[in-house]
Amino acid sequence: MAAYSSYSLYYNTPLDSQGRLGIWIPRTIPVSSSDSVLTLSPAYNLRPDLLANDLYGDSRLWWIFSQRNPNALASDPLGKFVTGLKIYVPTVANIKSMLGI
């Protein structure tokens, strides 16, 4: 049975015996003193995948922003990702360490 990639939001979530996704176990992105604050520019309006690609080199890591900024993005991680929003952004080194990539 294949597990989800370490890049995936579902990495910690188990699969049942038929390969179906079980109850979601969120991946936490802990607060770090090295996190920076970023104000979203129009280029990233509604596009966390583009920001993830520019910062981390992989658009699959878009979910990191909603996990690191749950008060701002958890209820609608795409719809609330708008120009002018200030979010905390983990460093590349921290992301690689946390995700084991």
C-alpha positions in Angstrom: 0.0 0.0 0.0 1.5 3.4 -1.0 1.7 6.1 1.5 1.4 9.8 0.7 4.6 11.7 -0.3 6.4 13.7 2.3 5.4 16.8 0.3 1.7 16.0 0.9 -0.6 17.6 3.4 -1.9 14.0 4.0 1.5 12.5 4.8 0.5 11.7 8.5 -3.0 10.5 7.6 -3.3 6.7 7.5 -4.8 4.6 4.7 -7.2 1.8 5.4 -6.8 -1.7 4.1 -8.5 -0.8 0.8 -6.2 2.2 0.3 -8.7 4.9 1.2 -7.7 7.9 3.2 -8.5 7.6 6.9 -9.3 10.4 9.4 -7.0 13.4 8.6 -4.1 13.9 10.9 -2.9 17.5 10.2 0.8 18.3 9.7 1.8 21.1 12.0 4.2 23.7 11.0 5.6 25.0 14.3 6.5 28.7 15.0 10.2 29.5 14.5 12.1 32.7 15.3 13.5 32.4 11.8 10.0 32.7 10.2 9.5 35.9 8.2 6.4 38.0 7.7 5.3 38.4 4.1 2.6 40.7 2.7 1.0 39.0 -0.3 1.5 40.9 -3.6 -1.0 40.8 -6.4 1.1 38.2 -8.2 0.0 35.7 -5.5 -3.6 36.6 -5.1 -5.5 33.4 -4.7 -2.4 31.4 -5.7 -0.5 29.9 -2.8 0.9 27.4 -5.2 2.8 30.1 -7.0 4.3 31.4 -3.8 5.3 27.9 -2.7 7.0 27.4 -6.0 8.9 30.7 -5.8 9.9 30.2 -2.1 10.4 26.5 -1.9 10.8 25.4 -5.5 7.7 23.2 -5.4 4.0 24.2 -5.8 2.9 21.1 -3.9 3.9 22.8 -0.7 1.1 25.4 -1.0 -0.5 24.0 2.1 2.4 25.1 4.4 1.0 28.6 4.4 -2.4 27.5 5.8 -0.9 25.2 8.3 1.5 27.9 9.6 -1.2 30.6 9.5 -4.3 28.8 10.8 -6.0 31.9 12.1 -5.8 33.7 8.8 -6.2 30.8 6.3 -7.4 27.6 7.9 -11.1 28.1 7.0 -10.4 28.8 3.3 -6.8 28.5 2.4 -7.3 29.4 -1.2 -10.1 32.0 -1.0 -8.4 34.0 1.8 -5.0 34.0 0.2 -5.5 37.6 -1.1 -3.4 40.6 -1.9 -2.3 42.5 1.2 -2.7 39.6 3.6 0.3 39.3 6.0 1.4 35.7 6.6 4.3 34.0 8.4 6.6 32.2 6.1 8.9 29.4 7.3 12.5 29.3 5.9 13.5 26.7 3.2 15.8 25.1 5.7 13.0 24.7 8.3 10.6 23.2 5.7 13.2 20.7 4.5 14.0 19.7 8.1 10.3 19.4 9.1 9.3 17.4 6.0 12.4 15.4 5.7 13.1 16.4 2.1 
